[in-house]
Structures are given as structure tokens and as C-alpha cells.
Amino acid sequence: MRGLLYAAVLVLIVIVVSRALNAWRRGVEPVRAPRRDELVKDPVCQTYVVLSRAITEEIDGTLTHFCSRECAARFARRERRR
């Protein structure tokens, strides 16, 4: 009976600590650098391409990834029209 009580208290402690850690982590989530083998989505043709093979352009301070130079050029033309 005493073991069951200890187990229940331990479970409650784990729940409280995990919730506190999750709340703390949400506030200070580090920016994770993308791995080189991640898939990224091309905003023009909506295809996925491996990040190491993607054409990367900085547009308005944001890195944007494309599957080809043609898609990058189409995106740039579309942005200029706005």
C-alpha cells in the first residue's frame, strides 16, 4: 500500500515538473539551425527540395528556398508586381 502511495506522489511530481519545464521552454525556445538534409518547400511550385540542393535567396530579410533558378525568378517578378 505504501508503494502505491509513493508511486502516485512520484507521478504527480513528474507531471508538475514536466509542465513547468514545457512552460519555461516555450519562453526561451532556442532558434534551431536547419539541418542540411531537411526538406524545404518552394513557395512558387509547392514542391519539396533537399535544403542542400535548394536555391536560397534572401528576400525582405527572410531566407526563401526554391527548387530552381526559374522559380526564384518567377517569385522575384511576382514580388515586384506587389
N, C-alpha and C positions, 0 to 999 in steps of 0.2 A: 504494500500500500504506500509505503514511504517512497519507494522508487517511482511510482506513478506520479506522485506529487512533485518530485524532483524533475521528472520529465516534462510535466506541464509547465513548471516555472521556467525551465530551460527553453521550451518552445516560445513562451511569451517573451523572454529576453531576446531571443533571436529575431522575432518579429519586430520588436521595438527598435533594436539596433539596425536591422536592415532598412526599415522605413526612415530612420534618421540618416543613415548613410546615403540612401537614394535622394532624399531631400537636399542634403549637402552637395551631392554630386551634380544635381541639376543646376545648382547655383554657380558652380565652378567647373563646368564641363570643359576640359581642355580641347583645343582645336586639333583634330587629328589630321595629320598629313595623309593624303591618299596613297595607297599602295600602288605600285607600278602595274600590277596585274588586274586592277579594278576595271569594270566596265562602266563607261560613261555614255550618256545619251546625247546624240546630235539633235540640237533644237530645230533644225531645218527638216531633215528627212525622218527623224524619230528612230533612227537605227542605233544600235549599241556598238561601240567600238572599244577595243582594249586601250586603256589610257596610254600605254607606252607607244602606241601607233597612231594616236589621235593627233589631229592638227589643233593646236591650242593657241587661242588668241585672247588677249586681254581687252575686254570691251567694257567701258564705263567702270573700270577698276575691278571687274569680275572676270575670272578665268572661264572661258567658254570653250568647249571641246567639240570638234567636228570630225566627221568621217573622211572628208576630203577638202581640198582647196576650193572646189566648186561650191560646196555647201557653205564654206566660210565666206566666199564672195557673195553668194545669194543672201546670206544673213546680213552682211555689211550693207548691201544695196537696200534691203528691207528696212534696216535701222535708219539709213539716211533719209528715206521717204517719210519717216515719222516726224 
